[in-house]
């Protein structure tokens, strides 16, 4: 039986790792995984999520609190994740990542960005003979840089994902999602979740592999409405000591997550 995840003193929380790896839905999955891991909620075999206790004692984040508040009555698995992913608490999490300079507002790449670069280079060379063209060169090169676009993850954000080692089942959900796989094992199996329940979640896009210690280098998440980010990719994990089974949920006619 899997043991609850031990708390870690890290710069980013598992929820934040989940957001960096796959956007708000992944962060919501991670929050739900943490609640399951701590035995605060359970999932039945037919995919109904219910709170084990009526209080929010034991929650560690605002997103987790929001999930429990919405579980005053049992709710099916996919709506729990979807509602948490679009919540005010999730938008606040996104702003935290921006404040930490791990994410930024993405910009689409303009198709003609290279034209501005070429003009800027020509003007920069011309400035060797005609210094007055230097100002134009700076302007065109600056616009070329802007029009090249920007992904939602900053360099620091990508570094965080590359350094993640998914060494427990909550972080494994953050990196791979409930629908992911690790070491030829379905991530949902780490919590005892039936695939019929897990597959109610949207399918994740194919990941981009990181260069670090096995964990996620995200393809980046495109920002959606309300300041949130949409799922785009997730990294991989090279190691996991995740336990199987899922002692943290069960009962009530349910399986475990």
N, C-alpha and C positions, 0 to 999 in steps of 0.2 A: 504494500500500500504506500502511496506517495505521502511524504510528510510535507507540512506546510512550508512554504518558502521562507527562509530566514531573511530578516531585514538587512539591507546593505546600506552603507554610507557612501553613496555615489553622487556625482554631480547632477545626474539626470535620473529621474524615476523610470520604472518600467513603462508607465503610461507615456512618458515623454519619448522614450525609445520607440514605442509603438507608433506614436504620431509621426516621428521622423521617418520610420520605416514604411508606413502605409497610410498615413493620414488619419482623420478622425475616427473612421470605423475601426482601424487597427487599435487605436488608443482605447476605444470603447471595449473592444474584445479583451484587451489587456486588463482593463479595470474589472471586467466581469471575471476574468481568469483569476485575478487576485482575490476577489470575493469568494470564488469557489475554492481556491487554495486554502483560504483561511476558515472555510466551513461556515461562512455567513449566508450563503445561498446554496440552492441545490437545483438540479435539472432532472426532470422526470424522463423516462424513456421515450415519451412522445413529445419532448421538447418544451415543456412548460417550466419556467423559472419561478421559483418562489423563495422568499426570505425565510431563513431558519429562525430568526428572532424578530420581534417587532421593533426593536430599537436599532439605532445605527452604531451601537457600540462595536468598536473594532475596525471601523473604516479608517482609511489613511489619507484619502484625497476627496476633493469636492465632487469629482466625477463618480467615485464609488458611492458617495452619499446620495447623489442624484439618482443612481440606479436603484438603491434601496428604497428611496422615497416612492419611486414608481412601482415598487413591488409590494405595495400594501395589499394588492390582489395579485395572484399568479398571472404571469404574462408569458407568451410564447417567446422562444429564444431569439429569433431574428428581430422582432420589434424592440426587444430590450436593447440590443446592440445599435439598431438604427436610431432610436430615440436618444440614446446617450451620445451617439456620434453627432447629432445636430443640436445638442443642448447648449445653454449659455455657459455651463461649466466647461464644455469642450472648447468653446470660443476663447474662454479665459486661459485655458491651457495653451492654445495657439499663441496668444499674446505673450505668455511666459516664454515660449520658445523664441519669439521674436526679440523679447527683451534680453534674452541670453545670447542673442546673435547666432542662433542655431538655424533660424529660418528667416526668410525675407519674402517680400511680395514678388512673385515671379513676373518676368516680362517675356512675351513671345519674341522669337527671333524674326527680324524682318528679312525677307528674301533678298533684298538688295543691300544688305549690310556691307558686303565686300566692296561695293561701288564706292561707298563713303571712305572705306579704308584705303582703296587705291588712290582716290583723289587726295586724301590726306598725306599719303606717302609722297605723291608727286609734288604737292605743295611744300612738303618738308624738304625735299631735295632742291626744289627751286629756291628755297630760303637761303641756300648757300650762296646764291648770286643775288637774289632779291629778298632781303630780310623782311620786307613788308608782307611777304606771303606766309610768314611763320604763324601769324594770328589765324589765318584761314586754315592752315594745316592743323593747328591745335583744335579748332572747331570741328573740322571734318573727322579727325581721329577720335575726338570725344564722342561725336554722334555715332561713329562706327562702333565704338565700345558699347554704347547704350543700345543700339539697334541689334547687337549680337544676341541680346536677350540674357535672361538670368533664370536659373532653376530655383525652386523654392528652398532647397537646402543650401546653406552657406558652406564654406570650406570647413568651418568648425563643426557644423552639423554632420557633414560627411565623415569627419574624423571621429566623432562620437560613435557613429554606427559601425565604422570599421574596427573600433576598439571593443565593441560589445562582445562578450562571451556568454552565449545563452546557456548558462550552467544550471538553470532550474526551469521548471515548466512554465512559470509566468513569463519569464524573459523569452522563452521559446515562442509563446504566443505573440509577444511583442514583435519579435523578429519575423516569424513565419505566418502568424495568424492561425486561427483554429482550423482552417482548411489546408494549411501547409503540411509539409512532411519533413521529418528529420531522421536521418539514418534509416530510411526506408520504413519509417513508422509514421502513421498519421498523427498530427499534433493533437487532434481531438481525442485520440486514444489515451493520451497522457492523463486526461480527466475522465476517462470512461464514457465519453460522449458518443452516441451512435452516429454514424455517418449520415443517416437520414436527417438528423438534427443539424449537424455541422453544415450540410449542403444547402440549408436554407439561407445561408449567408452568401452574398455576392462572391463570385469567383475572383481570386486575386490574380493580378497580372504577373507575368513571368519576371523573376527577380534579376537584378544585376549583381553579380558577385563582387564582394568587397575584397580589398587587398590585405586587410588587417587580420586579427586573430580569429578569423572565421566568422565574424558576424557581420552584420548587415551593412552593405553599402547600398543605399537606396537609390533607385532610379529617380526618386524625388516624387513629391506629391503635388499635384496641381491645385492651386488654391481655388476653393469654391465659394459659394455664397456665404455671407456673414463672416468673412474673415477666416473661414476654416480651410482645410486642405483636403482635397480628394485623394483617394487611394491611387497610387501609381506603381509602386513596386516595393519590394522588401528584400532584405539581404538574406544571406544564408548563415547558418551556424555550423561551425566545425566541430563543436563539442557540446554535449549535453549530458548532465547526470540526472535528467528529469526522471522522476519516478512514474510508474504507470498506475493504473487503477483509479485513483481519485477518491481518497477517503473523505474529501471535503464536501461531497454532496451525495445524496442518496436518500432513500426513504421516500415516503409519500408516493409510492408506486414508481419511483424514479430511478434512473441510472445516475451516474455521477459525471461531473465535468471536471 
